[in-house]
Amino acid sequence: MSMNTLCELARNSVEKFPSKIAFSMFEGEEMTYAEVGRRMARVQEILTGAGLRPGDKVALLSSNMPNWGVCYFAVTSAGMIVVPILPDFSGEELDMIIEHSEAKALLVSDKLFTKLSRATITRLNVVMRTKNLGVIAQRVRGEGATAEPKPDDLAVIIYTSGTTSKPKGVMLTHRALCGQVDMSAGIFPVSGDDTFLSVLPLSHTYECSIGMIYPFSMGARVVYLDRPPTASALMPALRSVRPTVMLIVPLIIEKIYRYQVLAKFNSTAFWRTLCKVGFTRRYLHRVAGKKLMKLFGRRLRFLGIGGAKLDSGAERFLMEARIPYAIGYGLTETAPLLAGAAPAQVRLGSTGPAAPGVKLRLENINPETRQGEIVALSPSVMVGYYKNPEATKEAFTADGWFRTGDLGEFDKDGWLYIKGRLKNMIVGPGGENIYPEDIESVLNSHVCIADSIVTEHEGRLVALVHFNRAEIEAMIDDWREEWASKKEALEAKTEQLKKEIMEFVNAKVNRFSRISEVVEEKEDFVKTPTHKIKRFLYNRKNTSDAPAPEGKTETKKTSLR
């Protein structure tokens, strides 16, 4: 049965699955669906007691926990508008978002509370602690009210963490968010027997819509980690929870592939030779896949990957290892799903066909490459950007389709292949379209590279790389006695690696995508709260005008020769 509001969805699940576990912390509290309903009422009582009414905004700034979902459903079911905020925004950005959204209340976890200014806290009607739903501060006492929301009422404002601009508030309706349930079910059905392990921030639309709202609507259980998903935190959780469904970003699986699989196969000439033979490589990947499935608890049915481009080598491993993975495509502005496929249907390099109910087409198609900007018509598209009519107008075509800003192409069966961001595309000297993401995918497959971006400088392609220092140090252990110090050995190995990386990349890309120089970025790249590199800080097209990365000196900009 389709739901049209989050209030209807929450009420239906609380009544239908009262004794089932809805949310739990790994090695912590468990919360039934009935308890979710009771706690929702408690949150609504506090908000109305602070004078809040339907249409008022409530900021939700919290780490993942069972009460995150309680607060989300409590606010939206009351006819109020929730503003989930990514925890990784700076304190200044958090203050700005809360002020810009005109939030009257704040639901916050303990550690994130300390990032906010006193001025922000004192402006709010009430501040609640998500851990125990207690009141931290209350400035206003009055009789508020709740109301049953309508499908086209605004439910959520989500501030994006764009790589090229200040955050924009994406406005999503109840209908848009509930539509994600039908889309998800049309691609991969889940039931009350499923267990989700949640490792991504719930304030990210991807995790919230598909990893929280969807399983809650079906009576499934979601387990949360109380720490970042590092190997030491993730391994015991996987063994204990044995999830059937898990959503991740490419970085997680790429690390597993790079350091557990690729490192082994590149460790000796013998292994490297074996992996060059297709049959042998597939066999070895299959063996590694069985070990990985055991690590995941042997019950995994769906490993959803989204949020960024997946390294092609890592995807080929997943396919040959027979891991039940699928790559979805979407944006915050579309709540987020636009395209996807079930694990049994995946095609290498594709995000699958348009999701049920979604229409996709290409605009401004290059006749030679058959690629163009992806535009979408979806029941889950945003109303617009909050208090930003100019950006809203630019986001839509004349006939009302949403401009994704992504370049893509379709195969003869209608399966979508993402090529990169339109704003990131580099035009070569002969008019060729060069996608830095494709080159970066090759760069990041190198065991010694932790992260990279490709930029243009005076008509040349330059790779900025942040090395994995631990890997390089391991390499110099056997021959550093030839140098006066470990530092000298490290510098020598780094210079040698730059040459090797150029050869490594240029042998794998087309002629006009070959890089001319490798430049080391010794510090971590500055990233958005969703861990994407802020490209505009490293744009070398106009080095004299480009801003220096945060925390880095102006001399850093002259590192290109």
C-alpha positions as CSV (number, residue, x, y, z in Angstrom):
1,M,0.0,0.0,0.0
2,S,1.5,3.3,-1.1
3,M,1.8,6.1,1.5
4,N,1.6,9.8,0.5
5,T,2.9,11.4,3.7
6,L,5.5,10.6,6.3
7,C,2.9,10.9,9.0
8,E,0.8,8.2,7.3
9,L,3.8,6.1,6.8
10,A,5.0,6.3,10.4
11,R,1.6,5.7,11.8
12,N,1.0,2.7,9.6
13,S,4.3,1.1,10.6
14,V,3.9,1.7,14.4
15,E,0.5,0.1,14.3
16,K,1.4,-2.8,12.0
17,F,4.7,-3.8,13.6
18,P,4.4,-2.8,17.3
19,S,6.5,-5.5,18.8
20,K,9.2,-5.7,16.1
21,I,12.6,-4.0,16.6
22,A,12.7,-0.8,14.4
23,F,16.1,0.8,15.4
24,S,19.0,-0.3,17.6
25,M,22.5,0.6,18.4
26,F,25.2,-2.0,17.8
27,E,25.8,-3.4,21.3
28,G,23.3,-0.9,22.7
29,E,19.6,-0.1,23.1
30,E,16.9,-1.7,21.0
31,M,13.7,0.2,20.1
32,T,10.4,-1.4,19.0
33,Y,8.1,0.3,16.5
34,A,5.6,0.9,19.4
35,E,8.4,2.7,21.4
36,V,9.1,4.8,18.3
37,G,5.5,6.0,18.4
38,R,5.6,6.8,22.1
39,R,8.9,8.8,21.7
40,M,7.5,10.6,18.7
41,A,4.6,11.8,20.9
42,R,7.1,13.0,23.5
43,V,9.1,15.1,21.0
44,Q,5.9,16.6,19.6
45,E,4.7,17.5,23.2
46,I,8.0,19.4,23.9
47,L,7.9,21.2,20.5
48,T,4.3,22.4,20.8
49,G,5.0,23.4,24.4
50,A,7.7,25.7,23.1
51,G,5.1,27.4,20.8
52,L,5.9,25.6,17.5
53,R,3.2,25.2,15.0
54,P,2.7,23.5,11.6
55,G,5.1,24.9,9.0
56,D,7.8,25.8,11.5
57,K,11.3,24.5,10.9
58,V,13.1,22.2,13.3
59,A,16.9,21.6,12.9
60,L,18.1,18.0,13.4
61,L,21.9,17.9,14.1
62,S,22.8,14.6,15.4
63,S,25.0,11.5,15.0
64,N,23.3,8.3,14.0
65,M,21.2,6.7,16.7
66,P,17.6,5.3,17.1
67,N,16.3,8.7,18.3
68,W,17.4,10.3,15.1
69,G,14.6,8.5,13.3
70,V,12.2,9.2,16.2
71,C,12.9,13.0,15.9
72,Y,12.7,13.0,12.1
73,F,9.2,11.3,12.1
74,A,8.0,13.3,15.1
75,V,8.7,16.6,13.3
76,T,7.3,15.7,9.9
77,S,4.3,13.9,11.3
78,A,3.4,17.1,13.2
79,G,3.2,19.1,10.0
80,M,6.4,20.8,10.8
81,I,9.5,20.9,8.6
82,V,12.7,19.1,9.6
83,V,16.1,20.4,8.6
84,P,18.6,17.5,8.9
85,I,22.2,18.9,8.9
86,L,25.3,17.0,8.1
87,P,27.5,16.7,11.2
88,D,30.7,17.5,9.3
89,F,29.8,21.1,8.5
90,S,32.0,23.6,10.4
91,G,30.6,25.5,13.4
92,E,30.3,28.6,11.3
93,E,28.4,26.7,8.5
94,L,26.1,25.2,11.1
95,D,25.2,28.6,12.6
96,M,24.6,29.9,9.1
97,I,22.3,27.0,8.1
98,I,20.3,27.2,11.3
99,E,19.8,30.9,10.8
100,H,19.1,30.6,7.0
101,S,16.5,27.9,7.5
102,E,14.7,30.0,10.2
103,A,14.6,27.0,12.5
104,K,12.8,27.7,15.8
105,A,14.0,24.5,17.5
106,L,17.0,22.3,17.5
107,L,17.4,18.5,18.2
108,V,21.1,17.9,18.8
109,S,23.5,15.3,20.0
110,D,26.0,16.1,22.7
111,K,29.3,16.4,20.7
112,L,27.7,18.5,18.0
113,F,26.1,20.9,20.4
114,T,29.5,22.2,21.3
115,K,30.1,23.3,17.7
116,L,27.3,25.9,17.8
117,S,27.7,29.5,18.9
118,R,25.9,30.9,22.0
119,A,24.1,33.4,19.7
120,T,22.5,30.5,17.7
121,I,21.3,28.7,20.8
122,T,19.8,31.8,22.5
123,R,17.7,32.5,19.4
124,L,15.9,29.2,19.4
125,N,12.6,28.5,21.1
126,V,13.8,25.2,22.5
127,V,16.9,22.9,22.3
128,M,16.5,19.2,22.8
129,R,19.1,16.5,23.4
130,T,18.7,13.6,20.9
131,K,20.3,11.1,23.3
132,N,17.5,11.1,25.9
133,L,15.0,13.6,24.4
134,G,15.6,15.9,27.3
135,V,15.4,19.7,27.1
136,I,18.8,21.5,27.2
137,A,17.4,25.0,26.9
138,Q,14.0,26.6,26.4
139,R,13.4,30.3,25.7
140,V,9.7,30.2,24.7
141,R,6.8,28.6,26.5
142,G,3.5,28.6,24.7
143,E,0.6,26.7,23.2
144,G,1.7,25.4,19.8
145,A,-0.1,22.9,17.6
146,T,0.3,20.0,15.2
147,A,-1.6,19.2,12.0
148,E,-1.9,16.3,9.6
149,P,0.4,17.1,6.7
150,K,-0.8,16.9,3.1
151,P,1.2,15.1,0.4
152,D,2.4,18.3,-1.3
153,D,3.3,20.0,2.0
154,L,7.0,20.7,2.6
155,A,8.5,18.0,4.8
156,V,12.3,18.5,4.7
157,I,14.9,21.1,3.9
158,I,18.3,19.5,3.3
159,Y,21.4,21.7,2.9
160,T,23.8,20.3,0.2
161,S,27.5,20.3,0.6
162,G,28.4,21.4,-2.9
163,T,32.0,21.3,-4.1
164,T,31.7,24.6,-6.0
165,S,29.4,26.8,-3.9
166,K,27.8,27.6,-0.6
167,P,25.2,25.1,0.7
168,K,21.8,25.4,-0.8
169,G,18.6,24.3,1.0
170,V,16.8,21.6,-1.0
171,M,13.0,21.5,-0.4
172,L,11.4,18.1,-0.5
173,T,7.7,17.3,0.0
174,H,6.1,14.4,1.8
175,R,5.0,13.0,-1.6
176,A,8.6,13.2,-2.9
177,L,10.1,11.3,0.1
178,C,7.3,8.7,0.2
179,G,7.8,8.1,-3.5
180,Q,11.2,6.8,-2.8
181,V,9.7,3.8,-1.0
182,D,7.8,2.7,-4.1
183,M,10.9,3.3,-6.3
184,S,13.1,1.3,-4.0
185,A,10.6,-1.5,-3.7
186,G,10.3,-1.7,-7.4
187,I,14.1,-2.2,-7.7
188,F,14.8,-4.4,-4.7
189,P,12.0,-5.5,-2.3
190,V,12.8,-5.8,1.4
191,S,10.6,-7.2,4.2
192,G,10.3,-7.4,8.0
193,D,12.9,-10.2,7.9
194,D,15.7,-7.9,6.7
195,T,18.4,-6.3,8.9
196,F,20.1,-3.1,7.7
197,L,23.5,-2.1,9.0
198,S,23.7,1.7,8.8
199,V,27.1,3.3,8.5
200,L,26.4,6.5,6.6
201,P,25.1,9.8,8.1
202,L,21.4,9.8,8.3
203,S,21.4,13.5,7.4
204,H,22.5,12.4,3.9
205,T,19.4,11.8,1.7
206,Y,20.8,8.5,0.4
207,E,20.9,6.9,3.9
208,C,17.8,8.7,5.2
209,S,15.4,7.8,2.3
210,I,16.7,4.3,1.4
211,G,18.4,3.3,4.6
212,M,15.8,4.6,7.1
213,I,12.4,5.5,5.7
214,Y,12.3,2.5,3.3
215,P,13.1,-0.2,5.9
216,F,10.8,1.5,8.5
217,S,7.9,1.3,6.1
218,M,8.4,-2.4,5.6
219,G,8.9,-3.4,9.3
220,A,12.6,-4.1,8.9
221,R,15.3,-3.5,11.5
222,V,18.1,-0.9,11.2
223,V,21.3,-1.2,13.4
224,Y,23.5,1.9,13.9
225,L,27.2,2.2,14.7
226,D,28.2,4.8,17.3
227,R,31.6,5.4,15.5
228,P,33.0,6.0,12.0
229,P,33.0,2.8,9.9
230,T,36.7,2.1,10.1
231,A,37.9,-1.5,9.7
232,S,38.3,-1.9,13.5
233,A,34.7,-0.7,14.1
234,L,33.1,-2.4,11.1
235,M,34.5,-5.9,11.3
236,P,32.9,-6.8,14.7
237,A,29.6,-5.2,13.7
238,L,29.4,-7.2,10.5
239,R,30.2,-10.4,12.4
240,S,27.6,-9.7,15.0
241,V,24.8,-8.0,13.0
242,R,25.1,-10.2,9.9
243,P,23.2,-7.6,7.8
244,T,21.1,-8.6,4.8
245,V,21.2,-5.0,3.4
246,M,23.8,-2.3,3.6
247,L,24.4,1.0,1.9
248,I,27.9,2.3,1.5
249,V,29.8,4.9,-0.5
250,P,32.5,3.8,-2.9
251,L,35.3,4.8,-0.5
252,I,34.5,1.9,1.8
253,I,34.6,-0.9,-0.8
254,E,37.5,0.7,-2.6
255,K,39.6,0.5,0.6
256,I,38.7,-3.1,1.0
257,Y,39.6,-3.9,-2.6
258,R,42.8,-1.8,-2.6
259,Y,44.3,-2.9,0.7
260,Q,42.9,-6.4,1.0
261,V,42.7,-7.7,-2.6
262,L,44.8,-5.6,-4.9
263,A,47.7,-5.3,-2.4
264,K,47.9,-9.1,-2.3
265,F,47.7,-9.6,-6.0
266,N,50.4,-6.9,-6.6
267,S,52.7,-8.2,-3.8
268,T,54.9,-10.4,-6.0
269,A,55.7,-10.9,-9.7
270,F,54.1,-14.3,-9.5
271,W,50.7,-12.9,-8.3
272,R,50.9,-10.1,-10.9
273,T,51.4,-12.6,-13.7
274,L,48.5,-14.8,-12.5
275,C,46.1,-11.8,-12.4
276,K,46.9,-10.8,-16.0
277,V,45.2,-14.0,-17.2
278,G,41.4,-13.4,-17.2
279,F,40.4,-16.9,-16.1
280,T,42.9,-17.0,-13.3
281,R,41.9,-13.5,-12.1
282,R,38.3,-14.3,-12.1
283,Y,39.0,-17.5,-10.1
284,L,41.1,-15.6,-7.5
285,H,38.4,-12.9,-7.3
286,R,35.8,-15.6,-6.6
287,V,37.9,-17.0,-3.8
288,A,38.4,-13.5,-2.3
289,G,34.6,-12.9,-2.7
290,K,33.7,-15.9,-0.6
291,K,36.0,-14.6,2.2
292,L,34.4,-11.2,1.9
293,M,30.8,-12.6,2.1
294,K,31.9,-14.6,5.2
295,L,33.2,-11.3,6.6
296,F,29.8,-9.7,6.0
297,G,28.1,-12.5,7.9
298,R,27.0,-14.7,4.9
299,R,23.4,-13.2,4.8
300,L,24.1,-10.1,2.6
301,R,21.5,-9.8,-0.2
302,F,22.0,-6.2,-1.2
303,L,25.1,-4.0,-1.0
304,G,24.0,-0.6,-2.3
305,I,26.7,1.8,-3.5
306,G,26.1,5.4,-4.2
307,G,27.2,9.0,-3.6
308,A,30.2,9.1,-6.0
309,K,31.9,7.2,-8.9
310,L,33.0,3.7,-8.1
311,D,36.5,2.7,-9.2
312,S,36.2,0.4,-12.3
313,G,38.7,-2.1,-10.9
314,A,36.8,-2.3,-7.6
315,E,33.5,-2.8,-9.5
316,R,35.0,-5.5,-11.7
317,F,36.2,-7.3,-8.5
318,L,32.7,-7.1,-7.0
319,M,31.2,-8.6,-10.1
320,E,33.7,-11.4,-10.6
321,A,33.6,-12.1,-6.8
322,R,29.8,-12.4,-7.1
323,I,29.1,-9.9,-4.3
324,P,25.4,-8.9,-4.5
325,Y,26.1,-5.2,-5.2
326,A,24.2,-2.5,-7.1
327,I,25.1,1.1,-8.0
328,G,22.4,3.6,-7.7
329,Y,22.3,7.1,-9.1
330,G,20.6,10.2,-7.8
331,L,20.9,13.6,-6.1
332,T,19.7,15.3,-2.9
333,E,17.4,17.3,-5.2
334,T,15.7,14.1,-6.3
335,A,15.4,12.6,-2.8
336,P,17.7,10.9,-4.2
337,L,17.0,7.9,-6.5
338,L,16.9,8.4,-10.2
339,A,18.3,5.1,-11.6
340,G,19.2,1.7,-10.3
341,A,19.1,-2.1,-10.7
342,A,18.9,-5.2,-8.6
343,P,22.2,-7.1,-8.0
344,A,21.2,-9.8,-10.4
345,Q,20.9,-7.3,-13.2
346,V,24.1,-5.2,-12.8
347,R,26.2,-4.2,-15.8
348,L,29.7,-3.1,-15.4
349,G,30.0,0.7,-15.4
350,S,26.2,1.3,-15.4
351,T,23.9,2.6,-12.8
352,G,21.0,0.8,-14.4
353,P,17.9,2.0,-16.1
354,A,15.6,4.8,-14.8
355,A,13.9,4.0,-11.5
356,P,10.2,3.2,-11.6
357,G,8.2,6.3,-12.2
358,V,11.2,8.3,-13.4
359,K,11.9,9.6,-16.9
360,L,15.5,10.5,-18.0
361,R,16.8,12.1,-21.2
362,L,19.9,13.8,-22.4
363,E,20.2,17.4,-23.4
364,N,22.9,19.2,-25.6
365,I,24.1,15.8,-26.9
366,N,27.6,15.7,-28.4
367,P,27.0,13.9,-31.8
368,E,30.4,12.2,-31.7
369,T,30.3,10.8,-28.1
370,R,26.5,10.5,-27.8
371,Q,26.8,12.1,-24.4
372,G,24.8,14.9,-22.9
373,E,23.5,16.4,-19.7
374,I,21.1,14.1,-17.8
375,V,17.8,15.7,-17.1
376,A,15.0,14.0,-15.1
377,L,11.3,14.1,-14.6
378,S,10.6,12.4,-11.2
379,P,7.8,12.4,-8.7
380,S,10.5,12.9,-6.1
381,V,12.1,16.0,-7.5
382,M,12.5,19.0,-5.2
383,V,10.2,22.0,-5.0
384,G,13.3,24.2,-5.3
385,Y,16.1,25.8,-3.2
386,Y,14.9,27.5,-0.1
387,K,14.9,31.3,-0.5
388,N,16.9,31.0,-3.7
389,P,14.6,31.5,-6.7
390,E,17.5,32.2,-9.1
391,A,19.2,28.9,-8.4
392,T,15.8,27.1,-8.6
393,K,15.1,28.6,-12.0
394,E,18.5,27.5,-13.3
395,A,18.0,24.0,-12.0
396,F,15.1,23.2,-14.4
397,T,14.6,23.1,-18.2
398,A,11.9,25.2,-19.9
399,D,9.6,22.2,-19.8
400,G,10.1,21.4,-16.1
401,W,12.8,18.7,-16.1
402,F,15.5,18.8,-13.5
403,R,19.0,19.5,-14.6
404,T,21.3,17.1,-12.8
405,G,24.6,18.7,-14.0
406,D,25.9,15.2,-14.8
407,L,27.0,14.0,-18.2
408,G,25.9,10.6,-19.3
409,E,24.9,8.3,-22.1
410,F,22.4,5.5,-22.6
411,D,23.1,2.1,-24.2
412,K,20.6,0.6,-26.6
413,D,18.6,-0.9,-23.7
414,G,18.3,2.4,-21.9
415,W,20.9,1.7,-19.2
416,L,22.6,4.8,-18.0
417,Y,26.3,5.3,-17.8
418,I,27.6,8.4,-15.9
419,K,30.6,10.1,-17.4
420,G,31.2,12.9,-14.9
421,R,30.1,16.3,-13.7
422,L,29.4,18.9,-16.5
423,K,31.2,21.6,-14.5
424,N,34.3,19.3,-14.1
425,M,34.6,18.4,-17.8
426,I,37.8,19.6,-19.5
427,V,37.8,20.4,-23.2
428,G,41.0,19.2,-24.8
429,P,43.1,21.2,-27.4
430,G,41.3,19.4,-30.2
431,G,37.8,19.9,-28.7
432,E,37.8,16.5,-27.0
433,N,35.7,16.0,-23.9
434,I,37.9,14.9,-21.0
435,Y,36.4,13.6,-17.8
436,P,38.7,14.0,-14.9
437,E,36.7,11.5,-12.8
438,D,37.7,8.7,-15.3
439,I,41.4,9.6,-14.9
440,E,41.0,9.9,-11.2
441,S,39.5,6.4,-11.0
442,V,42.7,5.0,-12.6
443,L,44.9,7.1,-10.3
444,N,43.1,6.0,-7.2
445,S,43.4,2.3,-8.2
446,H,47.2,2.7,-7.6
447,V,48.1,1.2,-4.2
448,C,50.2,4.2,-3.2
449,I,47.6,6.9,-3.9
450,A,45.1,7.8,-1.2
451,D,43.2,10.5,-3.2
452,S,43.6,12.5,-6.3
453,I,42.1,15.1,-8.6
454,V,43.0,16.0,-12.2
455,T,43.1,19.7,-13.3
456,E,44.1,21.6,-16.4
457,H,47.1,24.0,-16.4
458,E,48.1,25.9,-19.5
459,G,46.6,23.2,-21.8
460,R,48.1,20.3,-19.9
461,L,46.5,17.7,-17.6
462,V,48.0,17.7,-14.2
463,A,47.3,15.1,-11.5
464,L,47.3,16.3,-7.9
465,V,47.8,13.3,-5.7
466,H,47.9,12.7,-2.0
467,F,50.1,9.7,-1.3
468,N,49.4,6.8,1.1
469,R,52.5,7.4,3.1
470,A,52.3,4.1,5.0
471,E,52.5,2.2,1.7
472,I,55.5,4.2,0.5
473,E,57.3,3.8,3.8
474,A,56.7,0.0,3.6
475,M,58.4,0.0,0.2
476,I,61.6,1.8,1.4
477,D,62.3,-0.5,4.3
478,D,64.5,-2.8,2.2
479,W,66.6,-0.2,0.5
480,R,66.7,2.9,2.7
481,E,70.2,2.1,4.0
482,E,71.4,3.5,0.7
483,W,70.3,7.0,1.8
484,A,71.5,9.1,4.7
485,S,68.1,9.3,6.3
486,K,64.6,7.9,6.1
487,K,63.4,11.3,4.9
488,E,65.8,11.3,1.9
489,A,64.7,7.7,1.0
490,L,61.1,8.7,1.2
491,E,61.6,11.8,-1.0
492,A,63.5,9.7,-3.5
493,K,60.9,7.0,-3.6
494,T,58.2,9.6,-4.0
495,E,59.9,11.2,-7.0
496,Q,60.3,7.7,-8.6
497,L,56.6,7.0,-7.9
498,K,55.5,10.1,-9.7
499,K,57.2,8.8,-12.9
500,E,55.7,5.3,-12.4
501,I,52.2,6.7,-11.8
502,M,52.4,8.8,-15.1
503,E,53.3,5.6,-17.0
504,F,50.7,3.6,-15.1
505,V,47.8,6.1,-15.8
506,N,48.8,7.0,-19.4
507,A,48.9,3.3,-20.4
508,K,45.3,2.9,-19.3
509,V,43.6,6.1,-20.7
510,N,42.9,7.4,-24.2
511,R,45.5,9.6,-25.9
512,F,43.9,13.0,-25.0
513,S,43.4,12.0,-21.3
514,R,47.1,11.4,-20.7
515,I,48.5,13.4,-17.8
516,S,51.6,15.6,-18.2
517,E,52.7,15.9,-14.6
518,V,52.1,14.4,-11.2
519,V,52.2,16.9,-8.3
520,E,52.1,15.8,-4.7
521,E,49.6,17.3,-2.2
522,K,51.3,16.6,1.1
523,E,48.2,17.5,3.1
524,D,44.8,15.9,2.8
525,F,42.5,17.4,0.2
526,V,39.9,19.8,1.7
527,K,36.6,18.1,1.4
528,T,32.9,18.7,1.8
529,P,30.8,17.2,4.7
530,T,30.0,14.3,2.3
531,H,33.8,13.8,1.8
532,K,34.0,15.0,-1.8
533,I,37.0,17.2,-2.7
534,K,36.3,20.9,-3.0
535,R,37.6,21.1,-6.6
536,F,37.4,24.9,-6.8
537,L,40.2,25.1,-4.3
538,Y,42.5,23.2,-6.6
539,N,41.5,24.5,-10.0
540,R,44.7,25.4,-11.7
541,K,43.3,26.9,-14.9
542,N,43.9,30.4,-13.5
543,T,46.5,29.8,-10.7
544,S,47.0,33.5,-10.1
545,D,43.3,33.9,-9.2
546,A,42.4,30.6,-7.7
547,P,41.9,30.6,-3.9
548,A,44.4,28.7,-1.8
549,P,43.0,25.6,0.0
550,E,42.0,26.2,3.6
551,G,44.9,25.9,5.9
552,K,47.4,26.1,3.0
553,T,49.6,29.0,2.1
554,E,49.6,30.9,-1.1
555,T,53.0,29.4,-2.1
556,K,51.2,26.1,-2.5
557,K,49.5,27.5,-5.7
558,T,52.9,27.9,-7.4
559,S,53.8,24.2,-7.2
560,L,52.9,23.6,-10.9
561,R,55.7,24.4,-13.2
